[in-house]
């Protein structure tokens, strides 16, 4: 019964997948990588718990902060100074509480922190993309559970098409960690198949443009950031579209 309850919460499954990827990556890295990831997770959890306490006057165990901490520490290069993981893990959580519209955050918290990192040219190495088979198998399950087929199809279709036109092989470039962990984040990628397609198209087009014209920045992170910025417009469009469907 407890096992069933554990797997019913998609956050638990995402955390488990990220932890598996973390352990797969350990043999290829060093002890600093372990401390780096643990520092990122603990920072995110503590910052989220304290802010939640200050705002809502109650303590909460923030599973989403664990995910954000794992993503930030698993993408940002662990060869950088340790103070950076504290800063960027904190930024991820703080952005969730500050940058809001209609009392909801619309920017992927971890991606927001990574966007600032790439903007200031801190290297992103995507270490947690340690096993594509685990990512694809778990990712397809996440997409099924979260009903995020539109986002994935839209992104892969347009990014692949543009890469083919440019003479490159898209599947040598696509980050499955990005597609199945970051792109489909439940609260900031929108709901509905058509809206998801549009969201994925925006992320894919911007990613290709950044890769082509501004390769000094991480194209996936920037692509998702711009798609997230479009969320208020996409939500407004979706709300206007719904009455016309009935």
N, C-alpha and C positions, 0 to 999 in steps of 0.2 A: 504493500500500500504506500509506504513512504517513497519507494522507488518511483511509483507511478506519479505521485504528487511532485516529486523532483522534476521529472521530465515534462510535466504539464506546463511548467513555467519556462517559456522560451529563453528567458535570461539565463537560467541555470544551464541550459544546453549550450548557449553561446559561450558562457564562461568556461564550461568544461572543454569545449572545442579550442578556445584560446589557450587554456592551460596545457592541453595535449600538444598544440603547436609550439608552445614555450618549451616543453620538455624535449620535443623532437629537435629543437634548435640548440639546446644546451651543449651537446657533444661537439658541435661545430664552432662554439664560441668559448668564452672563458668565464671565470668567476665574476668578473665585472658585469657581464650581461645579466646574471642572476640578481645581483644587488641593484642594478639599474631598473629592472622590471619590478622587483619588489618595492623599490622606492617610489616608482610611478604609481603603483596600485595603492599603496598605503597613503600617499599624499592625496590622491583623488578621493579616497574613502573618507579620510579625516576632514578634508575641506568640505565635502558634500554634507557629511554628518553635522558639522558645526553650523554651516549655513542653514540647513534644515531646522536645527534646534533654535537658531536665532529668529527665523521667520515664522515657524509653525509651533514653536515651544514644545517640541517633542523630539525624542531621539528616534532615528530610523537607520536601518542597515541598508545602505544604498547599493544595490546590485548593479545598477546602471553605471555607478562610479567605478566599480571594479572593471567593467567592460571598457570604459573610457581610459582608465589607467593602463590597462593591458594594451590597448590600441596605441596610445601615445608612446608608451615606453617600448613597444614592439616595432614601431615604425621609425621613430627618431633614433639617429645613430647613437649607440651607447658608448662610443669613443669620445663623445663630447664631455664637457665639464659637468659634474654631477648637479650643480645648481640649476642647470637647464631642465632636468627632468622634474624638479620640484616646481619650477616656474610654469612649464607648459602643462603639466598635469593639473596644476591649480587653475590655470587659464581655461582649460577645458571645462571644468566644473563651474567656475565663476561666470563664464559666458552663458551657461544654461540658465542662470538666474537673472542675468542682467539684460541680455539681448532677447526680448520677448515681444510678442504681438498677440493681442487678445488673450493675455495671461498664459501663453504657450511659447515655448522656445521653438524656433524654426530653423536653427542652424545646428548641424551635427556637432555636438560638443568636442569630441576628439578631433574631428576634421578641422574645426575652427582653430584649435591650438596648433595643429600641424600646418594650417594655412599661414599663420603668423610665423611659424618656424621657417617654412620655405620662402616666405616673403623676405626674411632677413638672412636667407642663404645658409641656414643650418641644414646639414645633410640629413636626408631621410633614406634609410637603408632597407626598410621593410623586412626586418629579420624574422618577424613572425610568419612570413610566407615561407614556412620551412617545409611544407609538404602539400603539393597541389592536389594530391588525391584525397587527403583528409578534407581540404578546403572545399573541393568540388562536391564530395559526397555530403558533407555537413551542410554546405551552402544550398544545395538543392532542397534539402529538408527544411532549411530556414525559409527559403522562398515559398515552398509549399505551405508551411505553417502560417507565414505572415502574409500570404497572397501578394507577393511582390514580383510576379512574373513580368508585369509591364515595365517596371524599372530596369530589370535585367535584360529583357528582350530589346528595349529601346536603346540602351547603352551599347550592348554588344553589336547590334545590327548596324548602327550608324558609325561607331568607332571602327568596326571591321571593314565596312564599305569604304570609308575614307582612307584607311591604311592601305587597302588593296589598290585604290586609285593612285595612291602615292607610291606604289611599288614596294610596299613593305608587308611582311607577314604579321597580321594582327595578333595571333595567338602566341607569338614570341614577345609581345609587348604587354598584353593584358595581365593585370594583377588580379588573381582570383580572390585574394584577401580583400582587395578593394571592392570587387563586385559583390561578393557574398557576405562580407562583414560590414563594410562601411556604407556602400551605396544604398542598401536596403534597410538602413536603420529605421525602425518602425515609425517614430514620431516625426521625423524630419524628411521622409521621402514621399509622403502623401499616400492617399488611399484611392483605390479604384484603378481598373486596368488602363483606361485611356489616359487618365492623369499620370499614371505611372510611366506609360510610354513616353509622354511628353517630357517628364522629368528626366528619364533615361536619355532621351535624345539631346536635351540641353547639356547634360553632363558629358555625353560622348562627343558632341561637337566641340564644346569648349576644351575638353581634354586634348583632342586632336590639334586644335589651333594653338594651344599652349606648347604642345610638343613640337610643333612645326616652327612657330615664330618666337617663342620664349622658352627654349629648352633649359634655361638656367633655373626654372621653377619646376616643382613637381606637378606634372600635368594632371594626374588623377585628383590630387588634393584640390587644386584650383578649379578643376571641372566640377567637382562636387560642391565646392563653396559657392560657385556661381549658380548652380542648380538650386541650392538651398536658398540663396538670395531671391530666387524667383518664386519661392513657395507662396508668399502672400498673393502674388498675381495669379498663380495657378489655382490657389484655393478660391479666389474670387471668380475665376473663369469656371471652375467646377461647380460652384454654387449657382451660377447663372445657367449652366448647362443642364443641371439636374431637372428643373421644372419642365424644360422642353422635352425631356425624355418620357414624361408621363402624359 
